[in-house]
Amino acid sequence: MKVYNLTVIVQKDEERNYLAICPSLQGCYTDGETLEEALEMIEDAIKLHIEDRLECGEPIPEELYSSQLKITM
């Protein structure tokens, strides 16, 4: 069983829902009314996305580097 380390970004949208995005997997995103719900749903979305790519013989993108930048203006 292979382990994938993927970055997930969570933001609040205009309706105050939580939007969860996995930038390494294009089009892999979901939302939830709570942070916990959004995180559960993005985990499911990631698993389905990876399963689909593997079934189609497509590669799974490997993250090489991730960082958070603090920008002061």
Buried (B, 14 or more C-beta within 10 A) or exposed (E): EEEBEBEBEBEEEEEEBBBBBBBBBEEBBBBBEEEEBBBBBBBEBBEEBBEEBEEEEEEEBEEEEEEEEEEEE
